[in-house]
Amino acid sequence: MATSMDKSLSDSELNPMNSETTPPSFINCRRKKRKLEGNDELKEMKDMIVRLTEIQEKEFKKNAFTLKEIQQSNRNIENTVSFLSAQNEELKLKIEKLQAEKIEDRKLITTLENKIEDIQRENRKANLELKNVPKKHNETKEDLVEMVVNLSKNIGGEISKSNIKDIYRVRGKKDEIKNTPIIIETSSTIVKNDILKLCKSFNIKHKTKLCAKHLGHRVSEDTPIYISEHLTAKASRLYFLARDLVKAKTFKFCWTAYGRVYLRKDEQSPIILVFSESQIQNLIRKT
């Protein structure tokens, strides 16, 4: 008789918990749970990818529209630059043309100014200018003629009324200026030059220089007077600037003859005809 020890244990005996009370396999539960969780995560990822794709598409469309606007703006800028470049080239050509015309106009103006200067100089070649002469009350042409005749007598000349074609006092720009210049139109350049030489000789020989009393004035008779050629406005300006060179001792001599201005450094130097202000400036720079 077999003992209890000889009996083999049954499955129920090996597993103290019977099949009715044993719960389902944990491994299978985990797998199912993980599968469900995996499906949810995958769905979420798909949804997220879809949302990102939609956002990217929206951004792309927006950027594409902006890019088109930028491209159009660039085309507009290029067209504007091309237009401005063409316009600038056109203006450049116009400016060059105007500059060339300006040079030609300047040459023409200079030519006309020189012609006017020549005409004025020719008209004044026999004229004298008497400066700083006191003005008489109710002064007449006869008074002016008498002054010139008296001056001629005092300097040793022989000028008469017949040698004076016309005489007048220049009107001043301001009423208070009384001693304006007197213009004397003589009958010839010979008469004019004789008077100028006699006046210069008188001032060299006499300690008392020419003054109002030599014109026959009895009032303000000591007022100094000056006589010179009747220069044009341009020549007067050049003469004024040229005398500054003499005052600065750059040149020794400065004088006028027949309406023109001359300079000379010394007795051995050549005579320089002054014809423009720029020439005087060049002479100043060279010294």
C-alpha positions as CSV (number, residue, x, y, z in Angstrom):
1,M,0.0,0.0,0.0
2,A,1.5,3.1,-1.1
3,T,2.0,5.8,1.4
4,S,1.2,9.4,1.1
5,M,4.8,10.0,0.3
6,D,4.5,7.9,-2.8
7,K,1.7,9.9,-4.3
8,S,2.5,12.5,-6.9
9,L,1.2,15.9,-6.3
10,S,-1.5,17.1,-8.7
11,D,-1.7,20.6,-10.4
12,S,-4.2,21.7,-7.8
13,E,-2.0,20.6,-5.1
14,L,1.1,22.2,-6.7
15,N,-0.8,25.5,-7.1
16,P,-2.5,26.1,-3.8
17,M,-4.7,28.7,-5.4
18,N,-7.3,27.1,-7.7
19,S,-8.2,28.4,-11.1
20,E,-11.4,29.9,-10.0
21,T,-9.7,32.3,-7.5
22,T,-6.6,33.1,-9.7
23,P,-6.8,36.5,-11.4
24,P,-6.0,37.0,-15.2
25,S,-2.4,37.1,-16.3
26,F,-0.7,40.4,-15.3
27,I,1.5,40.3,-18.4
28,N,-1.5,40.3,-20.8
29,C,-3.1,43.2,-18.9
30,R,0.1,45.2,-19.2
31,R,0.4,44.5,-22.8
32,K,-3.2,45.6,-23.5
33,K,-2.8,48.7,-21.4
34,R,0.4,49.6,-23.1
35,K,-1.2,49.0,-26.5
36,L,-4.1,51.3,-25.6
37,E,-1.7,53.9,-24.2
38,G,0.4,53.6,-27.4
39,N,-2.6,54.1,-29.6
40,D,-3.5,57.3,-27.6
41,E,0.0,58.7,-27.8
42,L,0.2,58.0,-31.5
43,K,-3.2,59.7,-32.1
44,E,-2.0,62.7,-30.1
45,M,1.2,62.8,-32.1
46,K,-0.8,62.6,-35.3
47,D,-3.1,65.4,-34.2
48,M,-0.1,67.5,-33.1
49,I,1.6,66.9,-36.5
50,V,-1.6,67.8,-38.3
51,R,-1.9,71.0,-36.2
52,L,1.7,71.9,-36.8
53,T,1.3,71.2,-40.5
54,E,-1.7,73.5,-40.6
55,I,0.1,76.2,-38.8
56,Q,3.1,75.8,-41.1
57,E,0.9,76.0,-44.1
58,K,-0.8,79.2,-42.8
59,E,2.6,80.7,-42.1
60,F,3.9,79.6,-45.5
61,K,0.9,81.2,-47.2
62,K,1.4,84.3,-45.1
63,N,5.2,84.4,-45.9
64,A,4.5,83.6,-49.5
65,F,2.2,86.7,-49.7
66,T,4.7,88.8,-47.9
67,L,7.4,87.5,-50.2
68,K,5.3,88.5,-53.2
69,E,4.8,91.9,-51.8
70,I,8.6,92.2,-51.2
71,Q,9.3,91.0,-54.8
72,Q,6.8,93.5,-56.2
73,S,8.3,96.2,-54.0
74,N,11.8,95.3,-55.3
75,R,10.6,95.5,-58.9
76,N,9.1,98.9,-58.1
77,I,12.4,100.0,-56.6
78,E,14.3,98.7,-59.6
79,N,11.9,100.5,-62.0
80,T,12.3,103.7,-59.9
81,V,16.1,103.4,-59.9
82,S,16.1,102.8,-63.6
83,F,13.9,105.9,-64.1
84,L,15.9,108.0,-61.8
85,S,19.2,106.9,-63.5
86,A,17.8,107.8,-66.9
87,Q,16.5,111.1,-65.6
88,N,19.9,111.7,-63.9
89,E,21.7,111.0,-67.1
90,E,19.4,113.4,-68.9
91,L,19.9,116.1,-66.3
92,K,23.7,115.5,-66.5
93,L,23.6,116.1,-70.3
94,K,21.5,119.2,-69.8
95,I,23.9,120.6,-67.1
96,E,26.9,119.9,-69.4
97,K,25.1,121.7,-72.2
98,L,24.2,124.7,-69.9
99,Q,27.8,124.8,-68.7
100,A,29.1,125.0,-72.3
101,E,26.5,127.7,-73.0
102,K,27.5,129.5,-69.9
103,I,31.2,129.5,-71.1
104,E,30.1,130.8,-74.5
105,D,27.8,133.4,-72.9
106,R,30.7,134.5,-70.6
107,K,33.0,135.0,-73.6
108,L,30.3,137.0,-75.4
109,I,29.6,139.1,-72.3
110,T,33.4,139.8,-71.9
111,T,33.6,140.8,-75.6
112,L,30.6,143.1,-75.2
113,E,32.0,144.6,-72.0
114,N,35.3,145.3,-73.7
115,K,33.5,146.9,-76.6
116,I,31.5,149.1,-74.2
117,E,34.7,149.9,-72.3
118,D,36.4,151.0,-75.6
119,I,33.4,153.2,-76.6
120,Q,33.3,154.8,-73.2
121,R,37.1,155.3,-73.2
122,E,36.9,156.9,-76.7
123,N,34.1,159.2,-75.6
124,R,36.1,160.3,-72.6
125,K,39.5,160.6,-74.1
126,A,39.4,164.5,-74.1
127,N,37.7,164.7,-70.7
128,L,39.1,165.9,-67.4
129,E,37.8,165.2,-63.9
130,L,38.1,167.9,-61.2
131,K,37.6,166.5,-57.7
132,N,36.8,167.9,-54.3
133,V,35.8,171.4,-55.6
134,P,33.5,173.2,-53.1
135,K,30.1,173.7,-54.5
136,K,28.8,177.3,-54.8
137,H,25.3,178.3,-54.0
138,N,23.1,178.3,-57.1
139,E,26.1,177.1,-59.1
140,T,25.8,177.5,-62.9
141,K,27.8,176.3,-66.0
142,E,29.3,179.7,-66.3
143,D,30.6,179.4,-62.8
144,L,32.2,176.1,-63.7
145,V,33.7,177.5,-66.9
146,E,35.2,180.4,-65.0
147,M,36.8,178.0,-62.4
148,V,38.6,176.2,-65.2
149,V,39.8,179.4,-66.9
150,N,41.1,180.7,-63.5
151,L,42.8,177.3,-63.0
152,S,44.5,177.6,-66.4
153,K,45.8,181.1,-65.7
154,N,47.2,180.0,-62.3
155,I,49.1,177.0,-63.7
156,G,50.5,178.9,-66.7
157,G,48.1,177.6,-69.3
158,E,46.1,179.3,-72.1
159,I,42.8,177.5,-72.0
160,S,39.8,179.6,-72.9
161,K,36.0,179.2,-73.0
162,S,36.2,178.0,-76.6
163,N,38.4,175.0,-75.5
164,I,35.6,173.7,-73.3
165,K,32.9,171.8,-75.2
166,D,30.9,171.0,-72.1
167,I,31.2,171.1,-68.3
168,Y,29.0,169.8,-65.5
169,R,29.0,168.6,-61.9
170,V,28.1,165.0,-61.3
171,R,25.0,164.5,-59.2
172,G,25.6,162.9,-55.9
173,K,23.7,159.9,-54.7
174,K,23.0,161.7,-51.4
175,D,21.9,165.3,-51.1
176,E,24.4,166.1,-48.3
177,I,27.3,165.3,-50.6
178,K,28.3,168.7,-52.1
179,N,31.8,168.3,-53.4
180,T,30.9,165.9,-56.2
181,P,33.4,165.7,-59.2
182,I,33.2,168.2,-62.1
183,I,33.6,166.8,-65.6
184,I,35.3,169.0,-68.2
185,E,34.9,168.0,-71.9
186,T,37.8,169.8,-73.7
187,S,38.0,170.3,-77.4
188,S,40.9,167.8,-77.9
189,T,43.1,165.4,-76.2
190,I,46.0,167.9,-76.7
191,V,44.2,170.5,-74.5
192,K,43.5,167.8,-71.9
193,N,47.1,166.5,-71.8
194,D,48.5,170.1,-71.6
195,I,46.3,170.9,-68.6
196,L,47.3,167.6,-66.8
197,K,51.0,168.3,-67.4
198,L,50.8,171.9,-66.2
199,C,48.9,170.8,-63.0
200,K,51.4,168.1,-62.3
201,S,54.3,170.5,-62.8
202,F,52.7,173.1,-60.6
203,N,52.3,170.6,-57.7
204,I,56.0,169.6,-58.1
205,K,57.3,173.2,-58.1
206,H,55.1,174.8,-55.5
207,K,54.9,173.9,-51.8
208,T,51.3,175.0,-51.8
209,K,49.5,172.4,-53.9
210,L,46.5,173.2,-56.1
211,C,43.5,174.2,-54.0
212,A,40.1,175.9,-54.3
213,K,41.7,179.4,-54.4
214,H,43.3,178.6,-57.7
215,L,39.8,178.2,-59.1
216,G,38.8,181.7,-57.9
217,H,37.0,180.6,-54.7
218,R,37.0,183.0,-51.9
219,V,35.3,180.6,-49.5
220,S,37.0,177.4,-48.4
221,E,39.9,178.5,-50.6
222,D,42.4,176.1,-48.9
223,T,40.4,173.0,-49.8
224,P,42.7,170.8,-51.9
225,I,41.6,169.9,-55.4
226,Y,42.6,167.1,-57.7
227,I,42.6,166.9,-61.5
228,S,42.9,163.7,-63.5
229,E,41.6,161.9,-66.6
230,H,37.9,161.1,-66.7
231,L,38.2,157.3,-66.3
232,T,35.5,154.7,-66.9
233,A,34.1,152.9,-63.9
234,K,36.2,149.9,-64.7
235,A,39.4,151.9,-65.2
236,S,38.7,153.8,-61.9
237,R,38.4,150.5,-60.0
238,L,41.6,149.2,-61.6
239,Y,43.5,152.5,-60.8
240,F,42.3,152.3,-57.2
241,L,43.6,148.7,-56.8
242,A,46.8,149.4,-58.7
243,R,47.7,152.3,-56.4
244,D,47.4,150.0,-53.5
245,L,50.4,148.1,-54.9
246,V,52.4,151.3,-54.9
247,K,51.3,152.1,-51.4
248,A,52.5,148.6,-50.4
249,K,55.8,149.4,-52.1
250,T,55.4,146.4,-54.4
251,F,55.5,148.7,-57.4
252,K,57.1,152.1,-57.7
253,F,55.0,153.8,-60.4
254,C,51.3,153.8,-61.2
255,W,49.6,156.2,-63.7
256,T,46.9,156.5,-66.3
257,A,47.2,157.5,-70.0
258,Y,44.3,157.8,-72.5
259,G,42.0,156.1,-70.1
260,R,44.2,153.1,-69.4
261,V,46.1,152.1,-66.2
262,Y,49.8,151.3,-66.1
263,L,52.2,149.9,-63.5
264,R,56.0,149.7,-63.3
265,K,58.2,148.1,-60.6
266,D,61.1,150.5,-61.1
267,E,62.9,152.4,-63.8
268,Q,64.5,149.3,-65.4
269,S,61.3,147.2,-65.3
270,P,58.9,146.8,-68.2
271,I,55.6,148.8,-68.2
272,I,52.6,146.7,-67.4
273,L,49.2,147.5,-68.8
274,V,46.5,146.7,-66.2
275,F,43.4,145.2,-67.9
276,S,41.6,143.2,-65.1
277,E,41.3,142.7,-61.4
278,S,42.4,139.1,-61.7
279,Q,45.7,140.4,-63.2
280,I,46.3,142.6,-60.2
281,Q,45.6,139.6,-57.9
282,N,48.2,137.6,-59.8
283,L,50.7,140.4,-59.4
284,I,50.1,140.5,-55.6
285,R,50.6,136.7,-55.4
286,K,53.9,136.9,-57.3
287,T,55.4,139.5,-55.0
